[in-house]
Each structure stands twice: as C-alpha cells, then as structure tokens.
Amino acid sequence: MNDPSTAEPRVVVGAAIRDGRAILAAKRAYPPELAGLWEFPGGKLEPGETEPEALRRECREELGVEITVGERVLGDLATGGGRFTLRVYYADLAGGEPHAKEHAELRWLLPEELDSVPWLPGNRPAVEAIRAALAE
Ligand SMILES: Nc1nc2c([nH]c(=O)n2[C@H]2C[C@H](O)[C@@H](COP(=O)(O)OP(=O)(O)OP(=O)(O)O)O2)c(=O)[nH]1
C-alpha cells in the first residue's frame, strides 16, 4: 500500500520571494546529496494544509518571516526523481527580514544573476520563467 514506486507524488511548495527585481534563493544544508544546491524556501504540504498555508508555515520556520502568497509561477514540475510535484508561487515579505535558520546561505538574486548559483535540477523551468517575467 505504501510502496513508494506506486505512490502519488507528494506536493512540495516553494516561495519565490521578491523584493523589487530580486528573488530570494536559499542554499540547502541537508541532506548530503542536496547540500550546496539552491532552492526556494518551502517544503512538503502537510495533511489538511492548503498550499498558501504550507508556504507561510515553511517561511516562518526556515526564514523567520511572514509572507503574502501571490500567483503561481508556472505549472506543476516533477522533481526528486518523480517523488514530488513542485509548485512555485511568487511571494512578498509581510513582516521581518529573512535569516537562514535551516539553510546554509540566503542570497537575493537579480534576474541576470539567477544563473550564478546551482539550482536543484527540478527548479530550472521555474527559474527560467521567473527570469523571463522579471525581464519584461
Ligand atoms: N523546499 C524546496 N524543496 C524543493 C525545491 N525543489 C525541489 O526539487 N525540492 C525538493 C527537495 C526535497 O527533496 C523536497 C522537499 O523537501 P524539504 O526537505 O524542503 O521538505 P520539508 O521542509 O517538508 O522537509 P522535512 O520536514 O521532510 O525534512 O523537494 C524547492 O525549490 N524548495
């Protein structure tokens, strides 16, 4: 029943927090196979939680900030070898300054700097969509 090879992918939400033209990127500290790769703050949806609720909870836990969740960046992205469905939302800071409570590092990246960090492979289409949107 819980055979991972047949399980539905679990939803993971990520917050593309914007400040003017910059987007907040976060460097993973764990697990070892993902450490050093960059992502959007976020995580797995808990049972009964909406996607905006999960994003607000994760941003509190990981960054110590309140956010307002905005529009979806693009459609579903398969990640983690098909184990996860990644949904990225734009978000805006609504309280506090982000601190890396669980990440190795945080960086505000302008659209032309988005390629300067190695992203988790599943994030590439979202990063491209953000770059295109911010370049408009
Ligand atoms: N948070 C986040 N996870 C991502 C992104 N892109 C991507 O492929 N992932 C993958 C990495 C992980 O395998 C998975 C989410 O795991 P996570 O460790 O962030 O989730 P979580 O906070 O709920 O973690 P945990 O409590 O289970 O440790 O999704 C992204 O932009 N943000």
The ligand as a MOL file (V3000), in Angstrom:
LIG
                    3D

  0  0  0     0  0            999 V3000
M  V30 BEGIN CTAB
M  V30 COUNTS 32 34 0 0 0
M  V30 BEGIN ATOM
M  V30 1 N 11.7350 23.3380 -0.3180 0
M  V30 2 C 12.0230 23.0490 -1.5780 0
M  V30 3 N 12.1930 21.7600 -1.9520 0
M  V30 4 C 12.4780 21.5140 -3.2430 0
M  V30 5 C 12.6030 22.5580 -4.2010 0
M  V30 6 N 12.9150 21.9950 -5.4110 0
M  V30 7 C 12.9810 20.6640 -5.2200 0
M  V30 8 O 13.2580 19.8330 -6.0860 0
M  V30 9 N 12.7050 20.3700 -3.8970 0
M  V30 10 C 12.7310 19.0120 -3.3480 0
M  V30 11 C 13.8510 18.8260 -2.3620 0
M  V30 12 C 13.2970 17.8220 -1.3880 0
M  V30 13 O 13.5780 16.5220 -1.8920 0
M  V30 14 C 11.7900 18.0720 -1.4490 0
M  V30 15 C 11.2690 18.9410 -0.3280 0
M  V30 16 O 11.8850 18.6170 0.8130 0
M  V30 17 P 12.0940 19.6030 2.0420 0
M  V30 18 O 13.1790 18.9960 2.8290 0
M  V30 19 O 12.2560 21.0400 1.6460 0
M  V30 20 O 10.6730 19.4740 2.7280 0
M  V30 21 P 10.3130 19.6910 4.2580 0
M  V30 22 O 10.8120 21.0420 4.6790 0
M  V30 23 O 8.8660 19.4190 4.3730 0
M  V30 24 O 11.2610 18.6160 4.9070 0
M  V30 25 P 11.1870 17.5550 6.0340 0
M  V30 26 O 10.4160 18.1640 7.1370 0
M  V30 27 O 10.5580 16.3450 5.4130 0
M  V30 28 O 12.6610 17.3660 6.3150 0
M  V30 29 O 11.5240 18.7510 -2.6570 0
M  V30 30 C 12.4290 23.8900 -3.7930 0
M  V30 31 O 12.5440 24.8610 -4.5690 0
M  V30 32 N 12.1440 24.0990 -2.4790 0
M  V30 END ATOM
M  V30 BEGIN BOND
M  V30 1 1 1 2
M  V30 2 2 2 3
M  V30 3 1 2 32
M  V30 4 1 3 4
M  V30 5 2 4 5
M  V30 6 1 4 9
M  V30 7 1 5 6
M  V30 8 1 5 30
M  V30 9 1 6 7
M  V30 10 2 7 8
M  V30 11 1 7 9
M  V30 12 1 9 10
M  V30 13 1 10 11
M  V30 14 1 10 29
M  V30 15 1 11 12
M  V30 16 1 12 13
M  V30 17 1 12 14
M  V30 18 1 14 15
M  V30 19 1 14 29
M  V30 20 1 15 16
M  V30 21 1 16 17
M  V30 22 2 17 18
M  V30 23 1 17 19
M  V30 24 1 17 20
M  V30 25 1 20 21
M  V30 26 2 21 22
M  V30 27 1 21 23
M  V30 28 1 21 24
M  V30 29 1 24 25
M  V30 30 2 25 26
M  V30 31 1 25 27
M  V30 32 1 25 28
M  V30 33 2 30 31
M  V30 34 1 30 32
M  V30 END BOND
M  V30 END CTAB
M  END
